[in-house]
Protein backbone atom coordinates (compact mmCIF):
# COMPACT_ATOMS: atom_id res chain seq x y z
CA UNK A 1 0.00 0.00 0.00
CA UNK A 2 1.34 3.43 -0.94
CA UNK A 3 0.48 6.67 0.85
CA UNK A 4 -0.75 9.44 -1.45
CA UNK A 5 -1.98 12.95 -0.80
CA UNK A 6 -5.65 13.77 -1.27
CA UNK A 7 -6.52 17.40 -1.96
CA UNK A 8 -10.23 17.84 -1.29
CA UNK A 9 -12.05 20.73 -2.90
CA UNK A 10 -15.37 22.41 -3.58
CA UNK A 11 -18.76 21.73 -5.15
CA UNK A 12 -19.02 18.10 -6.25
CA UNK A 13 -15.57 17.32 -4.81
CA UNK A 14 -16.96 15.45 -1.80
CA UNK A 15 -19.15 13.22 -3.96
CA UNK A 16 -16.23 12.43 -6.25
CA UNK A 17 -14.06 11.70 -3.21
CA UNK A 18 -16.63 9.25 -1.85
CA UNK A 19 -16.70 7.46 -5.22
CA UNK A 20 -12.92 7.15 -5.28
CA UNK A 21 -12.79 5.88 -1.71
CA UNK A 22 -15.37 3.21 -2.57
CA UNK A 23 -13.30 2.15 -5.58
CA UNK A 24 -10.08 2.06 -3.58
CA UNK A 25 -11.68 -0.13 -0.92
CA UNK A 26 -13.21 -2.47 -3.51
CA UNK A 27 -9.82 -2.90 -5.17
CA UNK A 28 -8.17 -3.92 -1.90
CA UNK A 29 -6.93 -0.46 -0.84
CA UNK A 30 -3.86 -0.19 -3.11
CA UNK A 31 -3.32 3.35 -1.76
CA UNK A 32 -3.86 5.07 1.58
CA UNK A 33 -5.07 8.67 1.37
CA UNK A 34 -3.60 11.45 3.50
CA UNK A 35 -6.35 14.04 3.17
CA UNK A 36 -6.02 17.82 3.20
CA UNK A 37 -9.03 20.15 3.15
CA UNK A 38 -8.56 22.46 0.17
CA UNK A 39 -12.11 23.80 0.13
CA UNK A 40 -12.40 27.54 -0.44
CA UNK A 41 -13.78 27.97 3.07
CA UNK A 42 -10.68 26.40 4.59
CA UNK A 43 -8.27 28.18 2.24
CA UNK A 44 -9.88 31.52 3.11
CA UNK A 45 -8.88 31.01 6.74
CA UNK A 46 -5.22 31.48 5.85
CA UNK A 47 -2.24 29.96 4.07
CA UNK A 48 -2.01 26.89 6.32
CA UNK A 49 -4.20 24.65 4.15
CA UNK A 50 -2.35 25.45 0.93
CA UNK A 51 1.02 24.94 2.59
CA UNK A 52 -0.05 21.62 4.12
CA UNK A 53 -1.29 20.33 0.76
CA UNK A 54 1.90 21.33 -1.00
CA UNK A 55 4.16 19.77 1.60
CA UNK A 56 2.18 16.51 1.84
CA UNK A 57 2.17 16.19 -1.95
CA UNK A 58 5.89 16.93 -2.18
CA UNK A 59 6.79 14.42 0.53
CA UNK A 60 4.59 11.59 -0.82
CA UNK A 61 5.25 12.25 -4.51
CA UNK A 62 1.65 11.59 -5.62
CA UNK A 63 -1.74 13.20 -5.09
CA UNK A 64 -5.38 12.80 -6.04
CA UNK A 65 -6.87 16.26 -6.45
CA UNK A 66 -10.55 17.22 -6.70
CA UNK A 67 -12.07 20.37 -8.28
CA UNK A 68 -11.38 23.63 -6.45
CA UNK A 69 -12.85 27.12 -6.75
CA UNK A 70 -10.50 29.96 -7.66
CA UNK A 71 -11.21 33.27 -5.93
CA UNK A 72 -7.91 35.11 -5.63
CA UNK A 73 -5.27 32.58 -6.62
CA UNK A 74 -5.68 29.31 -8.48
CA UNK A 75 -4.79 26.26 -6.38
CA UNK A 76 -3.71 24.55 -9.62
CA UNK A 77 -1.34 27.40 -10.41
CA UNK A 78 0.01 27.34 -6.85
CA UNK A 79 0.80 23.63 -7.25
CA UNK A 80 2.55 24.24 -10.57
CA UNK A 81 4.64 27.08 -9.17
CA UNK A 82 5.57 25.52 -5.81
CA UNK A 83 6.17 21.95 -7.01
CA UNK A 84 7.81 22.87 -10.33
CA UNK A 85 5.20 20.96 -12.31
CA UNK A 86 6.40 21.03 -15.90
CA UNK A 87 4.00 18.82 -17.88
CA UNK A 88 0.24 18.32 -18.03
CA UNK A 89 -0.89 15.09 -19.73
CA UNK A 90 -4.47 14.83 -21.01
CA UNK A 91 -5.39 11.40 -22.48
CA UNK A 92 -8.51 11.36 -24.63
CA UNK A 93 -10.37 8.29 -25.91
CA UNK A 94 -13.73 7.82 -27.59
CA UNK A 95 -16.44 6.57 -25.24
CA UNK A 96 -18.76 4.09 -26.97
CA UNK A 97 -22.26 4.92 -25.81
CA UNK A 98 -21.74 8.69 -25.67
CA UNK A 99 -23.50 10.74 -28.35
CA UNK A 100 -21.04 12.88 -30.35
CA UNK A 101 -20.93 14.75 -33.64
CA UNK A 102 -17.79 12.82 -34.60
CA UNK A 103 -18.37 9.09 -34.91
CA UNK A 104 -14.81 7.86 -35.46
CA UNK A 105 -12.51 6.25 -32.88
CA UNK A 106 -10.33 8.85 -31.14
CA UNK A 107 -7.36 7.80 -29.02
CA UNK A 108 -4.87 10.62 -28.54
CA UNK A 109 -2.75 12.29 -25.88
CA UNK A 110 -2.17 16.01 -25.40
CA UNK A 111 1.14 16.77 -23.68
CA UNK A 112 1.13 20.38 -22.53
CA UNK A 113 4.02 22.43 -21.18
CA UNK A 114 2.63 23.47 -17.80
CA UNK A 115 4.46 26.79 -17.55
CA UNK A 116 5.19 29.80 -19.69
CA UNK A 117 3.30 31.13 -22.66
CA UNK A 118 1.09 34.12 -21.90
CA UNK A 119 -0.22 32.55 -18.69
CA UNK A 120 2.82 33.63 -16.68
CA UNK A 121 2.02 37.33 -17.05
CA UNK A 122 -1.39 38.88 -16.41
CA UNK A 123 -0.23 41.90 -18.40
CA UNK A 124 -0.51 45.66 -17.89
CA UNK A 125 -2.86 48.31 -19.13
CA UNK A 126 -1.21 51.19 -21.00
CA UNK A 127 -3.61 54.03 -20.70
CA UNK A 128 -7.15 53.76 -22.07
CA UNK A 129 -6.49 52.17 -25.46
CA UNK A 130 -3.78 49.54 -24.98
CA UNK A 131 -2.54 46.61 -22.93
CA UNK A 132 0.57 44.44 -23.08
CA UNK A 133 1.67 41.06 -21.72
CA UNK A 134 4.90 39.09 -21.98
CA UNK A 135 5.10 35.62 -23.52
CA UNK A 136 7.64 33.25 -21.93
CA UNK A 137 9.22 30.01 -23.13
CA UNK A 138 11.81 28.22 -20.99
CA UNK A 139 14.08 25.41 -22.13
CA UNK A 140 13.84 23.06 -19.12
CA UNK A 141 10.04 22.52 -18.98
CA UNK A 142 9.93 22.16 -22.77
CA UNK A 143 12.65 19.49 -22.59
CA UNK A 144 10.64 17.66 -19.92
CA UNK A 145 7.51 17.81 -22.09
CA UNK A 146 9.40 16.60 -25.16
CA UNK A 147 10.95 13.60 -23.39
CA UNK A 148 7.59 12.78 -21.81
CA UNK A 149 5.88 12.87 -25.21
CA UNK A 150 8.45 10.67 -26.96
CA UNK A 151 8.57 8.16 -24.09
CA UNK A 152 4.78 8.06 -24.08
CA UNK A 153 4.81 7.39 -27.84
CA UNK A 154 7.20 4.49 -27.26
CA UNK A 155 5.00 3.07 -24.50
CA UNK A 156 1.75 3.20 -26.48
CA UNK A 157 3.55 2.11 -29.67
CA UNK A 158 2.77 5.25 -31.60
CA UNK A 159 4.97 5.83 -34.61
CA UNK A 160 5.18 9.61 -34.29
CA UNK A 161 4.88 12.73 -32.15
CA UNK A 162 3.42 15.97 -33.49
CA UNK A 163 4.54 19.30 -32.05
CA UNK A 164 2.32 22.31 -32.61
CA UNK A 165 2.68 26.06 -32.12
CA UNK A 166 2.66 29.29 -34.14
CA UNK A 167 6.37 29.16 -34.91
CA UNK A 168 6.11 31.20 -38.12
CA UNK A 169 4.63 34.15 -36.20
CA UNK A 170 5.95 33.78 -32.64
CA UNK A 171 9.44 33.26 -33.99
CA UNK A 172 11.30 33.74 -30.71
CA UNK A 173 9.13 31.91 -28.16
CA UNK A 174 7.50 29.26 -30.35
CA UNK A 175 10.65 29.04 -32.42
CA UNK A 176 12.56 28.05 -29.28
CA UNK A 177 9.86 25.50 -28.43
CA UNK A 178 10.15 23.79 -31.82
CA UNK A 179 13.95 23.96 -31.72
CA UNK A 180 13.98 22.08 -28.41
CA UNK A 181 11.48 19.48 -29.63
CA UNK A 182 13.65 18.88 -32.71
CA UNK A 183 16.75 18.42 -30.53
CA UNK A 184 15.02 15.90 -28.26
CA UNK A 185 13.57 14.04 -31.25
CA UNK A 186 17.08 13.02 -32.32
CA UNK A 187 17.31 10.87 -29.17
CA UNK A 188 14.26 8.80 -30.20
CA UNK A 189 15.12 7.63 -33.68
CA UNK A 190 12.43 4.95 -33.70
CA UNK A 191 9.72 7.62 -33.27
CA UNK A 192 8.89 10.04 -36.08
CA UNK A 193 8.28 13.73 -35.51
CA UNK A 194 6.91 16.67 -37.44
CA UNK A 195 5.63 20.14 -36.56
CA UNK A 196 2.21 21.56 -37.39
CA UNK A 197 1.06 25.17 -37.18
CA UNK A 198 -1.52 25.32 -34.41
CA UNK A 199 -4.39 26.71 -36.49
CA UNK A 200 -3.75 24.15 -39.23
CA UNK A 201 -3.66 21.33 -36.67
CA UNK A 202 -7.03 22.40 -35.25
CA UNK A 203 -8.61 22.14 -38.68
CA UNK A 204 -7.06 18.71 -39.29
CA UNK A 205 -8.12 17.56 -35.84
CA UNK A 206 -11.73 18.46 -36.51
CA UNK A 207 -11.68 16.75 -39.92
CA UNK A 208 -9.80 13.58 -38.95
CA UNK A 209 -8.72 13.32 -35.29
CA UNK A 210 -7.82 9.65 -35.71
CA UNK A 211 -4.62 10.72 -37.49
CA UNK A 212 -3.14 11.98 -34.22
CA UNK A 213 -1.79 10.00 -31.27
CA UNK A 214 0.64 12.19 -29.30
CA UNK A 215 0.64 16.00 -29.54
CA UNK A 216 3.09 18.17 -27.58
CA UNK A 217 2.44 21.89 -27.34
CA UNK A 218 3.12 25.05 -25.30
CA UNK A 219 1.01 26.04 -22.33
CA UNK A 220 -1.98 28.02 -23.62
CA UNK A 221 -2.25 26.03 -26.86
CA UNK A 222 -2.45 22.88 -24.77
CA UNK A 223 -5.22 24.43 -22.68
CA UNK A 224 -7.28 25.20 -25.80
CA UNK A 225 -6.51 21.89 -27.45
CA UNK A 226 -7.44 19.72 -24.47
CA UNK A 227 -10.94 21.17 -24.20
CA UNK A 228 -11.43 20.98 -27.97
CA UNK A 229 -10.53 17.29 -27.98
CA UNK A 230 -12.92 16.55 -25.11
CA UNK A 231 -15.61 18.28 -27.14
CA UNK A 232 -14.99 15.76 -29.91
CA UNK A 233 -15.65 12.84 -27.52
CA UNK A 234 -18.80 14.42 -26.11
CA UNK A 235 -18.04 16.05 -22.76
CA UNK A 236 -15.24 17.76 -20.87
CA UNK A 237 -16.58 15.94 -17.79
CA UNK A 238 -15.22 12.68 -19.20
CA UNK A 239 -11.63 13.88 -19.11
CA UNK A 240 -8.80 13.26 -16.65
CA UNK A 241 -5.56 15.12 -16.19
CA UNK A 242 -2.10 14.32 -14.83
CA UNK A 243 0.58 16.87 -13.92
CA UNK A 244 4.22 16.00 -13.32
CA UNK A 245 7.47 17.36 -11.90
CA UNK A 246 10.76 15.81 -13.02
CA UNK A 247 14.38 15.11 -12.18
CA UNK A 248 17.09 16.66 -14.39
CA UNK A 249 17.10 13.35 -16.32
CA UNK A 250 13.36 13.76 -17.03
CA UNK A 251 12.09 11.10 -14.63
CA UNK A 252 8.83 11.99 -12.81
CA UNK A 253 9.21 12.86 -9.13
CA UNK A 254 5.69 14.13 -8.40
CA UNK A 255 2.40 13.19 -10.06
CA UNK A 256 -0.92 14.95 -9.40
CA UNK A 257 -4.10 13.45 -10.85
CA UNK A 258 -7.49 15.13 -11.18
CA UNK A 259 -10.69 15.19 -13.23
CA UNK A 260 -10.71 17.79 -15.99
CA UNK A 261 -14.17 19.12 -15.08
CA UNK A 262 -14.98 21.84 -12.57
CA UNK A 263 -16.82 22.15 -9.26
CA UNK A 264 -20.36 22.09 -10.81
CA UNK A 265 -21.99 24.02 -7.95
CA UNK A 266 -25.43 23.71 -9.58
CA UNK A 267 -25.54 19.97 -8.83
CA UNK A 268 -23.31 19.79 -5.76
CA UNK A 269 -24.73 17.73 -2.93
CA UNK A 270 -27.36 16.01 -5.08
CA UNK A 271 -25.36 12.83 -5.67
CA UNK A 272 -25.78 12.94 -9.46
CA UNK A 273 -22.31 14.10 -10.58
CA UNK A 274 -20.61 12.04 -13.27
CA UNK A 275 -17.48 10.57 -11.61
CA UNK A 276 -15.97 9.23 -14.87
CA UNK A 277 -13.17 11.81 -15.04
CA UNK A 278 -12.26 11.33 -11.38
CA UNK A 279 -12.27 7.53 -11.76
CA UNK A 280 -9.99 7.70 -14.79
CA UNK A 281 -7.70 10.08 -12.92
CA UNK A 282 -7.55 7.57 -10.07
CA UNK A 283 -6.70 4.86 -12.60
CA UNK A 284 -3.77 6.93 -13.86
CA UNK A 285 -2.66 7.54 -10.26
CA UNK A 286 -2.62 3.77 -9.69
CA UNK A 287 -0.52 3.29 -12.82
CA UNK A 288 1.91 5.97 -11.60
CA UNK A 289 2.13 4.26 -8.19
CA UNK A 290 3.13 0.96 -9.81
CA UNK A 291 -0.25 -0.76 -10.14
CA UNK A 292 -0.28 -0.44 -13.93
CA UNK A 293 -2.58 -3.39 -14.67
CA UNK A 294 -5.07 -2.36 -11.99
CA UNK A 295 -5.09 1.24 -13.19
CA UNK A 296 -5.66 0.26 -16.82
CA UNK A 297 -8.39 -2.16 -15.77
CA UNK A 298 -10.15 0.66 -13.97
CA UNK A 299 -9.94 3.03 -16.95
CA UNK A 300 -11.27 0.30 -19.25
CA UNK A 301 -14.10 -0.43 -16.81
CA UNK A 302 -15.35 3.16 -17.09
CA UNK A 303 -15.51 2.86 -20.87
CA UNK A 304 -17.14 -0.58 -20.73
CA UNK A 305 -19.83 0.54 -18.28
CA UNK A 306 -20.78 3.55 -20.42
CA UNK A 307 -20.75 1.41 -23.59
CA UNK A 308 -23.20 -0.97 -21.89
CA UNK A 309 -25.62 1.88 -21.21
CA UNK A 310 -24.75 2.27 -17.53
CA UNK A 311 -24.53 6.06 -17.50
CA UNK A 312 -25.22 9.08 -15.33
CA UNK A 313 -27.93 11.57 -16.23
CA UNK A 314 -25.65 14.04 -18.03
CA UNK A 315 -24.95 11.32 -20.61
CA UNK A 316 -28.60 10.32 -20.98
CA UNK A 317 -28.56 7.57 -18.38
CA UNK A 318 -30.39 7.03 -15.10
CA UNK A 319 -27.60 6.24 -12.63
CA UNK A 320 -26.48 8.52 -9.83
CA UNK A 321 -22.87 8.96 -8.76
CA UNK A 322 -22.58 5.92 -6.51
CA UNK A 323 -24.67 3.67 -8.76
CA UNK A 324 -22.30 4.36 -11.63
CA UNK A 325 -19.32 3.84 -9.33
CA UNK A 326 -20.69 0.43 -8.34
CA UNK A 327 -21.11 -0.47 -12.03
CA UNK A 328 -17.44 0.37 -12.60
CA UNK A 329 -16.41 -1.60 -9.51
CA UNK A 330 -18.25 -4.66 -10.82
CA UNK A 331 -16.39 -4.48 -14.12
CA UNK A 332 -12.99 -3.68 -12.64
CA UNK A 333 -13.38 -6.63 -10.29
CA UNK A 334 -14.46 -8.90 -13.16
CA UNK A 335 -17.98 -9.38 -11.82
CA UNK A 336 -19.98 -7.74 -14.63
C-alpha positions in Angstrom: 0.0 0.0 0.0 1.3 3.4 -0.9 0.5 6.7 0.8 -0.8 9.4 -1.4 -2.0 13.0 -0.8 -5.7 13.8 -1.3 -6.5 17.4 -2.0 -10.2 17.8 -1.3 -12.1 20.7 -2.9 -15.4 22.4 -3.6 -18.8 21.7 -5.1 -19.0 18.1 -6.3 -15.6 17.3 -4.8 -17.0 15.5 -1.8 -19.2 13.2 -4.0 -16.2 12.4 -6.2 -14.1 11.7 -3.2 -16.6 9.3 -1.9 -16.7 7.5 -5.2 -12.9 7.2 -5.3 -12.8 5.9 -1.7 -15.4 3.2 -2.6 -13.3 2.2 -5.6 -10.1 2.1 -3.6 -11.7 -0.1 -0.9 -13.2 -2.5 -3.5 -9.8 -2.9 -5.2 -8.2 -3.9 -1.9 -6.9 -0.5 -0.8 -3.9 -0.2 -3.1 -3.3 3.3 -1.8 -3.9 5.1 1.6 -5.1 8.7 1.4 -3.6 11.4 3.5 -6.4 14.0 3.2 -6.0 17.8 3.2 -9.0 20.1 3.2 -8.6 22.5 0.2 -12.1 23.8 0.1 -12.4 27.5 -0.4 -13.8 28.0 3.1 -10.7 26.4 4.6 -8.3 28.2 2.2 -9.9 31.5 3.1 -8.9 31.0 6.7 -5.2 31.5 5.8 -2.2 30.0 4.1 -2.0 26.9 6.3 -4.2 24.6 4.2 -2.3 25.4 0.9 1.0 24.9 2.6 0.0 21.6 4.1 -1.3 20.3 0.8 1.9 21.3 -1.0 4.2 19.8 1.6 2.2 16.5 1.8 2.2 16.2 -1.9 5.9 16.9 -2.2 6.8 14.4 0.5 4.6 11.6 -0.8 5.2 12.2 -4.5 1.7 11.6 -5.6 -1.7 13.2 -5.1 -5.4 12.8 -6.0 -6.9 16.3 -6.4 -10.5 17.2 -6.7 -12.1 20.4 -8.3 -11.4 23.6 -6.5 -12.9 27.1 -6.8 -10.5 30.0 -7.7 -11.2 33.3 -5.9 -7.9 35.1 -5.6 -5.3 32.6 -6.6 -5.7 29.3 -8.5 -4.8 26.3 -6.4 -3.7 24.6 -9.6 -1.3 27.4 -10.4 0.0 27.3 -6.9 0.8 23.6 -7.3 2.6 24.2 -10.6 4.6 27.1 -9.2 5.6 25.5 -5.8 6.2 22.0 -7.0 7.8 22.9 -10.3 5.2 21.0 -12.3 6.4 21.0 -15.9 4.0 18.8 -17.9 0.2 18.3 -18.0 -0.9 15.1 -19.7 -4.5 14.8 -21.0 -5.4 11.4 -22.5 -8.5 11.4 -24.6 -10.4 8.3 -25.9 -13.7 7.8 -27.6 -16.4 6.6 -25.2 -18.8 4.1 -27.0 -22.3 4.9 -25.8 -21.7 8.7 -25.7 -23.5 10.7 -28.3 -21.0 12.9 -30.3 -20.9 14.7 -33.6 -17.8 12.8 -34.6 -18.4 9.1 -34.9 -14.8 7.9 -35.5 -12.5 6.2 -32.9 -10.3 8.8 -31.1 -7.4 7.8 -29.0 -4.9 10.6 -28.5 -2.7 12.3 -25.9 -2.2 16.0 -25.4 1.1 16.8 -23.7 1.1 20.4 -22.5 4.0 22.4 -21.2 2.6 23.5 -17.8 4.5 26.8 -17.5 5.2 29.8 -19.7 3.3 31.1 -22.7 1.1 34.1 -21.9 -0.2 32.5 -18.7 2.8 33.6 -16.7 2.0 37.3 -17.1 -1.4 38.9 -16.4 -0.2 41.9 -18.4 -0.5 45.7 -17.9 -2.9 48.3 -19.1 -1.2 51.2 -21.0 -3.6 54.0 -20.7 -7.1 53.8 -22.1 -6.5 52.2 -25.5 -3.8 49.5 -25.0 -2.5 46.6 -22.9 0.6 44.4 -23.1 1.7 41.1 -21.7 4.9 39.1 -22.0 5.1 35.6 -23.5 7.6 33.2 -21.9 9.2 30.0 -23.1 11.8 28.2 -21.0 14.1 25.4 -22.1 13.8 23.1 -19.1 10.0 22.5 -19.0 9.9 22.2 -22.8 12.6 19.5 -22.6 10.6 17.7 -19.9 7.5 17.8 -22.1 9.4 16.6 -25.2 10.9 13.6 -23.4 7.6 12.8 -21.8 5.9 12.9 -25.2 8.4 10.7 -27.0 8.6 8.2 -24.1 4.8 8.1 -24.1 4.8 7.4 -27.8 7.2 4.5 -27.3 5.0 3.1 -24.5 1.8 3.2 -26.5 3.5 2.1 -29.7 2.8 5.2 -31.6 5.0 5.8 -34.6 5.2 9.6 -34.3 4.9 12.7 -32.1 3.4 16.0 -33.5 4.5 19.3 -32.0 2.3 22.3 -32.6 2.7 26.1 -32.1 2.7 29.3 -34.1 6.4 29.2 -34.9 6.1 31.2 -38.1 4.6 34.2 -36.2 5.9 33.8 -32.6 9.4 33.3 -34.0 11.3 33.7 -30.7 9.1 31.9 -28.2 7.5 29.3 -30.3 10.7 29.0 -32.4 12.6 28.0 -29.3 9.9 25.5 -28.4 10.1 23.8 -31.8 14.0 24.0 -31.7 14.0 22.1 -28.4 11.5 19.5 -29.6 13.7 18.9 -32.7 16.8 18.4 -30.5 15.0 15.9 -28.3 13.6 14.0 -31.3 17.1 13.0 -32.3 17.3 10.9 -29.2 14.3 8.8 -30.2 15.1 7.6 -33.7 12.4 5.0 -33.7 9.7 7.6 -33.3 8.9 10.0 -36.1 8.3 13.7 -35.5 6.9 16.7 -37.4 5.6 20.1 -36.6 2.2 21.6 -37.4 1.1 25.2 -37.2 -1.5 25.3 -34.4 -4.4 26.7 -36.5 -3.8 24.2 -39.2 -3.7 21.3 -36.7 -7.0 22.4 -35.2 -8.6 22.1 -38.7 -7.1 18.7 -39.3 -8.1 17.6 -35.8 -11.7 18.5 -36.5 -11.7 16.7 -39.9 -9.8 13.6 -38.9 -8.7 13.3 -35.3 -7.8 9.7 -35.7 -4.6 10.7 -37.5 -3.1 12.0 -34.2 -1.8 10.0 -31.3 0.6 12.2 -29.3 0.6 16.0 -29.5 3.1 18.2 -27.6 2.4 21.9 -27.3 3.1 25.1 -25.3 1.0 26.0 -22.3 -2.0 28.0 -23.6 -2.2 26.0 -26.9 -2.5 22.9 -24.8 -5.2 24.4 -22.7 -7.3 25.2 -25.8 -6.5 21.9 -27.4 -7.4 19.7 -24.5 -10.9 21.2 -24.2 -11.4 21.0 -28.0 -10.5 17.3 -28.0 -12.9 16.6 -25.1 -15.6 18.3 -27.1 -15.0 15.8 -29.9 -15.6 12.8 -27.5 -18.8 14.4 -26.1 -18.0 16.1 -22.8 -15.2 17.8 -20.9 -16.6 15.9 -17.8 -15.2 12.7 -19.2 -11.6 13.9 -19.1 -8.8 13.3 -16.7 -5.6 15.1 -16.2 -2.1 14.3 -14.8 0.6 16.9 -13.9 4.2 16.0 -13.3 7.5 17.4 -11.9 10.8 15.8 -13.0 14.4 15.1 -12.2 17.1 16.7 -14.4 17.1 13.4 -16.3 13.4 13.8 -17.0 12.1 11.1 -14.6 8.8 12.0 -12.8 9.2 12.9 -9.1 5.7 14.1 -8.4 2.4 13.2 -10.1 -0.9 14.9 -9.4 -4.1 13.5 -10.9 -7.5 15.1 -11.2 -10.7 15.2 -13.2 -10.7 17.8 -16.0 -14.2 19.1 -15.1 -15.0 21.8 -12.6 -16.8 22.1 -9.3 -20.4 22.1 -10.8 -22.0 24.0 -7.9 -25.4 23.7 -9.6 -25.5 20.0 -8.8 -23.3 19.8 -5.8 -24.7 17.7 -2.9 -27.4 16.0 -5.1 -25.4 12.8 -5.7 -25.8 12.9 -9.5 -22.3 14.1 -10.6 -20.6 12.0 -13.3 -17.5 10.6 -11.6 -16.0 9.2 -14.9 -13.2 11.8 -15.0 -12.3 11.3 -11.4 -12.3 7.5 -11.8 -10.0 7.7 -14.8 -7.7 10.1 -12.9 -7.5 7.6 -10.1 -6.7 4.9 -12.6 -3.8 6.9 -13.9 -2.7 7.5 -10.3 -2.6 3.8 -9.7 -0.5 3.3 -12.8 1.9 6.0 -11.6 2.1 4.3 -8.2 3.1 1.0 -9.8 -0.3 -0.8 -10.1 -0.3 -0.4 -13.9 -2.6 -3.4 -14.7 -5.1 -2.4 -12.0 -5.1 1.2 -13.2 -5.7 0.3 -16.8 -8.4 -2.2 -15.8 -10.1 0.7 -14.0 -9.9 3.0 -16.9 -11.3 0.3 -19.3 -14.1 -0.4 -16.8 -15.3 3.2 -17.1 -15.5 2.9 -20.9 -17.1 -0.6 -20.7 -19.8 0.5 -18.3 -20.8 3.5 -20.4 -20.8 1.4 -23.6 -23.2 -1.0 -21.9 -25.6 1.9 -21.2 -24.7 2.3 -17.5 -24.5 6.1 -17.5 -25.2 9.1 -15.3 -27.9 11.6 -16.2 -25.7 14.0 -18.0 -25.0 11.3 -20.6 -28.6 10.3 -21.0 -28.6 7.6 -18.4 -30.4 7.0 -15.1 -27.6 6.2 -12.6 -26.5 8.5 -9.8 -22.9 9.0 -8.8 -22.6 5.9 -6.5 -24.7 3.7 -8.8 -22.3 4.4 -11.6 -19.3 3.8 -9.3 -20.7 0.4 -8.3 -21.1 -0.5 -12.0 -17.4 0.4 -12.6 -16.4 -1.6 -9.5 -18.3 -4.7 -10.8 -16.4 -4.5 -14.1 -13.0 -3.7 -12.6 -13.4 -6.6 -10.3 -14.5 -8.9 -13.2 -18.0 -9.4 -11.8 -20.0 -7.7 -14.6 
